[in-house]
Amino acid sequence: MPIDNALAGIAVRDLTAATLWYQKLFGRPADHRPMQEVAEWVFPAGGGLQVFQDPRRAGSSSVTLALKNLDGQLAEMRRNGIVVERHDQSTKVDTATLHDPDGNQIVMAEAHVADMAR
């Protein structure tokens, strides 16, 4: 089965509060609201992130976001009051780990090796 793309999903308790937090994280409002209980951000290289209201599963999601300028993103997050809990650096990849207000894990990763960036 060929797959053309993928959407990651993050379950939250309160979609309104979570949408505001993710808006600060991404520096822009959601690109789509396909349903009342879903906010969706689409990324330029493909894929996307759906934040959806599901109090029963809130806090149990994890997603890794690939980017090209982790240091710039970390600076922007600090300006927006978003706390990074861990920042690791290696010759192959730098990562930053944080949690949204519901406890969902978000890892941001900047690959330094070309074949890892795909």
Secondary structure, 3 states (H helix, E strand, C coil): CCCCCCEEEEEECCHHHHHHHHHHHHCCCCCEEEECCEEEEECCCCCEEEEEECCCCCCCCEEEEECCCHHHHHHHHHHCCCCCCEEECCCCEEEEEEECCCCCEEEEEEECCHHHCC
